[in-house]
Structures are given as C-alpha cells and as structure tokens.
C-alpha cells in the first residue's frame, strides 16, 4: 500500500473516532436534558436545574427547546439581569419579521418588570431607537416602533429610572442625545420643541444624580444655541435650581460611596432607606427607586419587601406626582411573593392589597392556591398560619351576616384547619382561637366554640393562657359563671403541669371577687392553697423554687409566644446574579425546606415551650444577672436582645416596669453560669440618658448599700462622639451640617482651645446608637484643612462613681483623670481642678498644723507636770482635779488628731492654731464647763505665770503675767457663761496696749 493510501486510511479512522466521540457526548447530553426535564415537570421549583437545562440546550442549538425552557423558568421564578440579557440578545439577533420584533419588545417589557436594571433599560432604548430610525430610513418596511411608542417609552423610563442617583444619567443621556439629534436635523426648530427640551433640562437638574454638573453644562450649551436671547434670565433660574440640588446631593453622596465600597451591602441600604424615610419622606419617587435598587440586589430578604409594601400602603396614592396606580401596587405585592414565597407576612400583605382594591373572589382563590403550592411555605406551619389567618379574616369581612354567609366563614376555617394540620399543626392554635372568638360572638354557635376548645386541649392544656381564655369566654361572652368556675377547677387539678400556675390562680381569684359569693371565694382560696403546696414541693425537689413576690407581680403580665425560624439561607449577603434562588425544592426527600424548620409537631412545641420560672430565691445564683441603672422606658424585649449576645436567655423580667418614682431593676437568667458571667462584660455599657448599666451576678443573701447621688456614668458612651482635630474657626452650624450627612445630631458642643491646650474639640450627641455608629465614619475625614478624629466619648468618672467605700483617690489616679479630660465637659474639668487644688492646700495646712500642735503640746507637758497632784482652788473650794485634755506622753510623731483644744478657755487665751484638728468648732456663745483649770485667780497659790504662759503660748504681755510694778496680773478662768459675761463687762478681758 502506498504512503498516500496509508494517509487516507489514517485520516478516515481519525474522522470516525471523532464522530464516535461527538455522538457519545451528544448522547450523554441528551440523556441529561431528558432527566432534567422530567425532574422539572415533577417539581418546577428547582432554580439550579433550570439553569443547567438552559445551558445544555444552548450547547445543542435546540432553539425551540431553549425558548420553552426559558418560559418555564420565567413562570416559576423572576429572572436575573444576566438571564434576561442573554435571552433578549438571542431573540433580537434572529428577529427579522414584525412578529419576531414584537416578541423582542415583549421580552423587554417583561424584563423591566422583574427588577430595576439600568443595563436592561439602556438596551431597551437603544433597540427601540434603532428600530425607529430604520423605519424612518426605510419607510417601505413595516416598522414596529412609532413616534408615539417611543415617546411613551421615554416617559416610562424616566419614571422608573430617573431618580436612580448613581446611574440614572445613563438612560437619560441616551434619550436626550436622540432628542438633540432630532432637533438638529430640523432646518428651523419650532419654539414648542425648544421649550419642551428646555423644560426637560430644568426638570432634570432638579433631581439629584451623579452626573449633575455635566447635565448643567449641557443645559448652558443648549440655551446658548437655541435660546440665547434670554440667556441671563434662564441661567439665573437654572443656578437657583441646581444650587438646591447640589445641597441634597451632598447629603446622599456618602451613602452612595458606602454602597460602592461595600458592594451594595444590605446594611448600607437599610441605613440609606432609614435616612430617606426620616428626612425626605415626601420624595416618593426617589424613595421608591431606592427600594427597587435594594430588592434588585437583595431580592431574597423579606424584610426589605415588607418595608417597601408598608411604604406604598402608607403613601397617599391620590397625589398626582406619585403617579402610582393600583396595578403597580399589586405588581409589587406579586413580585414579593414570587421572590420570597416562604414568607407568610408577604402573602398577608398581598391579600390586604387585593382586598383594598376590591379584587374578585376568584382571583384571591387563585392566589391562595398559588401559596399552598409552595413546599417551602407548607413545611413551615408558623408562616403558613399567617396566610390562612389572612384568608379567613378576609372571608369573614366579606361574608354576609345571614346563615349562608356564616356557613362560608365556617367552611373557610375548616379548610384552613385541615391544611395547617396536614402541615404539622400550629402549637399555638391561632386559627382555632380566632374561630372560637367568632363563634362565641358574631357567628353565635356556643356549642361549636366549646367543642373547639375541647379539640385543642391536648395541645394547649399545659399553657395557663388556655384555661384563662376559656374561662373568660364562658364568663363574659356566654354569661356562664358556673361553666367558668368549672374550668378553673379543672385547671387547678392539673396545675402541677402548667407553665404558669400563679397566673391562673390570680385570674380565678379575680373572677370570684367579681362574680362569686363569699363561699365561692373561700372554696377557691382553699383549693389554690392546697395546689400551691404541691407545686412548691415539686419545685423544691427540682430546684425551681420561685419567689412568691415575683410570681404575684408577674401573674398579671401577659405572655407572648415568639417563634424563631432558622432559614438555611444567607439573606444578608449579595446573591450571585445567576444564583438568586436558594429556596428551590430539589426533591421530596432532600429539600432545603427541611433545613428551614422541623415539620414534627412535637419538636415545634418543644422548641417553643415556655422557659422555666426565674429562680430568685435567697442565695447566690450563678446563672442569673441582677441588672440596675437603666432608663425607666427600658422594655424586657430590648433588655433581652442586649443580653442575647452572650448566650441563650431563658427569662428576662423587670418587676417594676413602668412604675414611676420606683427603683428599676431586672433579672436576666441564662441557661448556664458561664453565659451569665460572660454577660458581666455589659457592666458600664451605655443604655441612654447617660446611664452606665450595672450588671452583677444575682446574690439576694448579701445586702448591698443603696446608691446615693446621680446614677453612675457609662464607661463608653454609645450615643455621643468626641471629635478632635477641628479648626478653631469652625462654626457650630458647619459642624452640625457635616455630621448630619451621616446622622442627625441632637446637640453639638465645641470647645475652642489654643495651641498649648491641645486644640479645639467637639462633643456630638445623637438620639440613638445607630446614628452614633453611622457618624463614626467621620473619622479620618478632611474638613476645612483638618483631619478629624472621631471616637466614642469616654467618661473617666464612670469607674470612681461605682465605688461603695469612701476612700479618696490617690494623686496618681487624679493626674490620670486630669490628663484625660479631653473627654469631659468644661464643668467636669473645672471640678477636677478645684478638687486637686483644695487637696494640695489641705495637705500643706495639715503639715503646718502638725508642727504647731507638736510644739504646743511639748510646751504644755513641761508645765502641767505638777497640776495632776495639786487640787484646784476655785472660789475658795477644793475640787478634785479632772483629767487633762492633753496627752502627757505626746511625741514628735503624734498625729494631730490626738491634740484637743481645751474649749473652756476664752478665745484670747487659747493657742493660736489656724484650724481645730477635729475640723469642728462649737457655735459662738456655746460655752461648756472647762475640762481643767489652767490658770489661777489672784488668790491662787503655787501656780505662777509659767502655767499661764504655757497655756497661752506667749509671755502674757496682753492679758497675764506681772506688770511693770511687779504686781500679779493673771486672769481668773470663768467657770460658767455668767462669770464670762461679768469679766467681759468689767473690762478684765480687754487687751491692753503694748
């Protein structure tokens, strides 16, 4: 065989092998396609399998199959921007006939209805303008786009994209370029066209958008070219409009920058929406566009949809500028349930809107059938009950009050109960409760109401609220006191299994006080006491002894059951553009719905079982925190949320919640002691009103001294910021405007200082922690040539205010306090400085007094040695010598507190000490008997001037000793007030000239 022949054979073998491989690959692809199609026919709610099927069909160029697969996916889910662009591009590239082009326009309409997409709107306008220009250039062709269609489309695009701050200029510039081209193509443009476009420019510069300056520049060029004769007047008006818009845009730009830097984080969107709803609620179009932007990225977050629907429901739709019709309202509600079909709240909002706009009953039935077809919703009884309650409430409101109408309401409830039981049942029986309420009142079948109570007793008999509500129906609605008393008796018999028996007992006693006789009340009281003994014994055995005062107080508080559903889906992160659906049901056995919640009724009831009573009996409880020093408006819910960051909170109670003028405190009980000890980190946390939360381990056996003065300050304020590095010339108004870009401050204080005092600084106060957190973004901002340093305000006195002893701080601690006074107010800094100066002065004075006291005591000791053995002679009578006021064994290192001044001496004869050591001084004219006589009268014997001089500490030149002629001049010591007055009148105590 020749080389040529061998080559031909080799090539043919290679071709055959490639064909076989391609055929095998195609065969596997076709098998996969067939398997995916079959799976989707059984369960169309499988997002990922729709994506796989479309990708495989595109690789096989099976055009009709691709169209059919895309239609099926669009019916089950809203499509992302990427999926719509891919579909429309495939169709527009092949569109040649009028029908095919109209199909492309229809796809564009559907694409803009799912989510707000600037990219799709830009593509839509480009395609329509292209078709319009081709119809102008080739009039013989049957065009699909007319001038009217193009104008209407521009208006629609402006309505839905015109207030997109970041990207609206992309769509608007496309439209304006087309308009300017059309105007330039005319030989003599009409004044109406010029006026119309000028008004469009003026409307545009009144809307905050990122390309505002270029739009304003384009307007200036337009006026110069087409309306130059009134250029000055037009530009004055334009500058006035754009000046106001610049101010609004400056407030929005920080949020836009945060969205850009965070990758459209859901938290930034939430803050952005809160700001707009608080400060710009009347700007309906801009807020609506912002909601559309948020759900385009976070379509699987039900809370955003709920806020959006609430905003629409609360808006005044009659306002012309809102341009909102019922069809659009219902469209938003429909889109919300298509994106989050597992949310009962969204289905309820949809029913409310349909009832508001009087949609026919058949349409509501179809919506209910659509909701009940979603397996995610059916697997969550808590959310499903919201849908069924909304439907039953609607039927009750719309039904006639005759027997036929009552039967329709009963049928609706019977169907709802059947559905909820098939889904696992509602442990709280909300449907049955509503049905019982209606039967006992408007529907009027009392026996039916009693049977319904009996039917749910198996689920509810351990709940105290079940027995109280049942007895209340018998007593109030049915006027059957005997039946109510029987129900309370039955509850008392099973009281050991109740979650809150004290509450039932209080309700029973209240009922008997209101409706019973004395004998009825005594019988109830006896039964309750017997039951409480059994309960207390049971609690003592299980270690759950409950404080009686707490039980009596809490028995009047209503209970609210809260169910937390853990969704196996990260709804706060940005979903992938091609993977928005994470709640699709894969198959009957392995579905994400199983990860959302358990379907077993017992598990649900166990999860929502009320927590055990809080143990606040005497002693130390390591798993319970005792919390004080919080505002009077603090709620148990808010306090519980604060502590849940450190562990599972079994119970949180504020016994004196809402009590005016009483000391507020709370108990927070955790599942473990470690969690309670971890929660001690909240001690000193700012909870508003400049209060530092006090958190301790509960220990009722240890007495704690009641606090005095003002409540302790928090360590770190969560409502105030300290901003340093500001310019000395900064005005308070300018700083307030800067801070308001992030959050609205409640007060702004600026302290101006020189170069030696550390420069100027400011304290900014906010109404909430979230506002203060948002304003922290000011840190590092350049403002008026200065770099701002923003941090939470610190209170250096917070620690010292919590001390219970009276020990003063050391000088080192005071120096540390003063060195950190940049976080204190002017009054606080002045108080610290005065305290330090007084303490230094007191130490210096004390030192001098010590020296004088030691010297004086030493002098007196030498002169009083003989006095202890010599009787005192007063008025010629001997009197036993009393103990001296001086310590005869005084040493140089004696404390000045041991030195006491003899108060019997007249002031002129007392030692001249600047301040009594005891820091107390008797009132003027309050004489007391002398402790010892230290001087003699003129007839005294044996005591000379030495004693008098030792007492006075001088040579008695003024009032004692001997005169020049040698005669004695010692002064008598007054024994009483009367003798002192006589001496004063005689002039004996007057000072003599030297």
Buried (B, 14 or more C-beta within 10 A) or exposed (E): EEEEEEEEEEEEEEEEEEEEEEEEEEEEBEEEBEEBBEBBEEBBBBBEBBBBBBEBBBEEEBEEBBBBBBEBBBEBBBBBBEBBBBBBEBBBEEBEEEEEBEBBBEBBEBBBBBBBBBBBBBBBBEBBBEBBBBBEEEEEEEBBBEEEBBEEBBEBBBBBBBBBBBBBBBBBBBBBEBBBEBBEEEEEBEEEBBEEBBEBBBEBBBBBBBBBEEBBEBBBEBBEEBBEEEEEEBBEEBEEBBEEBBEBBEBBBBBBEBBEEEEBBBEBBBBBBBBBBEEBEEBBBBBBBBBBBBBBBBBBBBBBBBBBBEBBBEBEBEEEEBEBEBEBBBEBBBBBBBBBBBBBBBBBBBBBBBBEEEBEEEEBEEBBEBBBEBBBBBBBBBBBBBBBBBBBBBBBEBBEEEEEBBEBBBEBBEBBBEBBEEBBBBBBBBBBBBBBBBBBEEBEBBEBBBEBBEBBBEBBBBBBBBBBBBBBBBBBBBEBBEBBBEBBBBBBEBBEEBBBBBBBBBBBBEBBEEEBEEEBBEBBBEBBEEBBEEBBEBBEEEEBBBBEEBBEBBBEBEEEEEBEEEBEBEBEEEBEEBEBBBBBBBEEEEBBBBEBBBBEBEEBBEEBEBEBBBBBBEEEBBBBBBBBBBEBEBEBEEBBEBBBEBBEBBBBBBBEBEEEEEEBBBBBBBEEBEBBBBBEEBBBBBBBBBBBBBBBBBBBEEEEEEBEEEBBBBBBBBBBBBBBBBBEEBEEEBBBEBBBBBBBBEEBBBBBEEEEEEBBBBBBBBBBBBBBBBBEBBBEBEBEEBEBBBBBBBBBBBBBBBEEEEEEBEEEEBEEBBEEBBBBEEEBBEEBEEBBEEBEEEEEEEEEBBEBBBEBBEBBBEBBEEBEEEEBBBEEEEEEBEEBBBBEEBEEEBEBEBBBBBBBBBEBBBBEBEEBBEEEEEEEEEBEEBBBBBBBBEEBEEBBBEBBBBBBBBEBEBBBBEEEEEEBBBBBBBBEEEBBEEBEEEEEBEEEEE
